[in-house]
């Protein structure tokens, strides 16, 4: 299992999607204020990650 990390836009914020074996493992978003990271949000709940199952390399979330 080699994870793949993609930089994407999630709900208008910069984010990272981590995938392994074709499944989304986690999604991280970064809240940027005045050019600095204010907050980092990580989603790992499998039920919530289902919405990212159709994610592709060419699409923002």
PASEBA-1860 file (N, C-alpha, C; in nm, 3 decimals):
! residues 61
1> XXXXXXXX> 0.083/-0.117/0.000/0.000/0.000/0.000/0.088/0.125/0.000 ~ 0.100/0.187/-0.116/0.176/0.310/-0.129/0.078/0.426/-0.139 ~ 0.078/0.517/-0.043/-0.018/0.628/-0.048/0.017/0.727/-0.158 ~ -0.087/0.789/-0.211/-0.075/0.896/-0.309/-0.130/1.022/-0.246 ~ -0.057/1.130/-0.258/-0.100/1.257/-0.200/-0.121/1.356/-0.314 ~ -0.236/1.420/-0.314/-0.270/1.519/-0.416/-0.305/1.651/-0.349 ~ -0.256/1.760/-0.406/-0.294/1.892/-0.360/-0.417/1.933/-0.441 ~ -0.524/1.970/-0.372/-0.651/2.004/-0.436/-0.713/2.124/-0.366
9> XXXXXXXX> -0.823/2.172/-0.421/-0.902/2.274/-0.355/-1.027/2.206/-0.299 ~ -1.053/2.228/-0.171/-1.169/2.167/-0.106/-1.254/2.281/-0.049 ~ -1.376/2.295/-0.101/-1.466/2.401/-0.054/-1.400/2.538/-0.057 ~ -1.322/2.565/-0.163/-1.258/2.695/-0.179/-1.130/2.714/-0.100 ~ -1.086/2.613/-0.027/-0.963/2.621/0.052/-0.860/2.523/-0.003 ~ -0.730/2.553/0.014/-0.630/2.455/-0.028/-0.640/2.330/0.058 ~ -0.614/2.216/-0.003/-0.625/2.091/0.072/-0.537/1.982/0.016 ~ -0.536/1.871/0.085/-0.459/1.752/0.048/-0.549/1.632/0.062
17> XXXXXXXX> -0.547/1.546/-0.040/-0.620/1.420/-0.034/-0.516/1.308/-0.032 ~ -0.527/1.217/0.063/-0.438/1.101/0.073/-0.517/0.977/0.032 ~ -0.467/0.908/-0.070/-0.535/0.787/-0.119/-0.438/0.669/-0.113 ~ -0.492/0.551/-0.090/-0.414/0.427/-0.091/-0.504/0.315/-0.140 ~ -0.452/0.233/-0.228/-0.529/0.122/-0.284/-0.662/0.167/-0.343 ~ -0.664/0.286/-0.405/-0.784/0.336/-0.469/-0.889/0.392/-0.374 ~ -0.857/0.401/-0.245/-0.952/0.452/-0.146/-0.897/0.578/-0.081 ~ -0.985/0.673/-0.057/-0.946/0.794/0.013/-0.924/0.761/0.160
25> XXXXXXXX> -0.805/0.792/0.209/-0.770/0.764/0.348/-0.793/0.884/0.439 ~ -0.766/1.003/0.386/-0.790/1.124/0.465/-0.794/1.244/0.373 ~ -0.859/1.350/0.421/-0.864/1.478/0.351/-0.826/1.584/0.453 ~ -0.732/1.670/0.415/-0.692/1.781/0.501/-0.720/1.911/0.428 ~ -0.773/2.009/0.500/-0.792/2.142/0.443/-0.720/2.243/0.532 ~ -0.680/2.351/0.469/-0.603/2.456/0.537/-0.678/2.587/0.528 ~ -0.706/2.647/0.641/-0.768/2.779/0.644/-0.656/2.882/0.642 ~ -0.656/2.965/0.539/-0.550/3.064/0.521/-0.604/3.202/0.557
33> XXXXXXXX> -0.534/3.274/0.644/-0.570/3.409/0.684/-0.445/3.495/0.670 ~ -0.456/3.601/0.592/-0.343/3.692/0.569/-0.219/3.617/0.521 ~ -0.240/3.516/0.438/-0.128/3.442/0.379/-0.065/3.339/0.470 ~ -0.121/3.318/0.587/-0.066/3.222/0.684/-0.171/3.115/0.715 ~ -0.125/2.995/0.746/-0.217/2.889/0.786/-0.272/2.922/0.924 ~ -0.404/2.940/0.929/-0.471/2.970/1.056/-0.516/2.841/1.125 ~ -0.571/2.747/1.044/-0.623/2.622/1.099/-0.600/2.510/0.998 ~ -0.587/2.389/1.050/-0.578/2.268/0.968/-0.690/2.176/1.014
41> XXXXXXXX> -0.769/2.129/0.917/-0.880/2.037/0.947/-0.851/1.905/0.877 ~ -0.862/1.795/0.951/-0.838/1.662/0.895/-0.963/1.577/0.911 ~ -1.003/1.514/0.801/-1.118/1.425/0.802/-1.068/1.282/0.783 ~ -1.102/1.193/0.876/-1.063/1.052/0.868/-1.182/0.958/0.885 ~ -1.298/1.012/0.916/-1.417/0.932/0.937/-1.457/0.864/0.806 ~ -1.454/0.730/0.801/-1.486/0.658/0.677/-1.623/0.693/0.620 ~ -1.721/0.718/0.705/-1.853/0.756/0.655/-1.850/0.890/0.582 ~ -1.776/0.985/0.635/-1.765/1.116/0.572/-1.676/1.112/0.448
49> XXXXXXXX> -1.578/1.023/0.446/-1.487/1.014/0.331/-1.555/0.954/0.208 ~ -1.670/0.889/0.226/-1.741/0.830/0.111/-1.774/0.934/0.005 ~ -1.795/1.058/0.045/-1.827/1.163/-0.051/-1.710/1.193/-0.145 ~ -1.590/1.148/-0.109/-1.472/1.173/-0.192/-1.435/1.051/-0.276 ~ -1.519/0.949/-0.277/-1.489/0.824/-0.348/-1.473/0.847/-0.498 ~ -1.542/0.943/-0.555/-1.535/0.966/-0.699/-1.429/1.070/-0.736 ~ -1.346/1.106/-0.641/-1.240/1.205/-0.665/-1.150/1.159/-0.778 ~ -1.109/1.254/-0.863/-1.014/1.222/-0.970/-0.903/1.326/-0.970
57> XXXXX> -0.797/1.300/-1.046/-0.680/1.388/-1.049/-0.712/1.527/-1.105 ~ -0.816/1.539/-1.185/-0.843/1.663/-1.256/-0.960/1.741/-1.199 ~ -0.999/1.713/-1.077/-1.118/1.776/-1.023/-1.095/1.827/-0.882 ~ -1.144/1.944/-0.856/-1.142/1.994/-0.718/-1.263/1.938/-0.646 ~ -1.257/1.937/-0.515/-1.365/1.879/-0.436/-1.459/1.986/-0.387
END
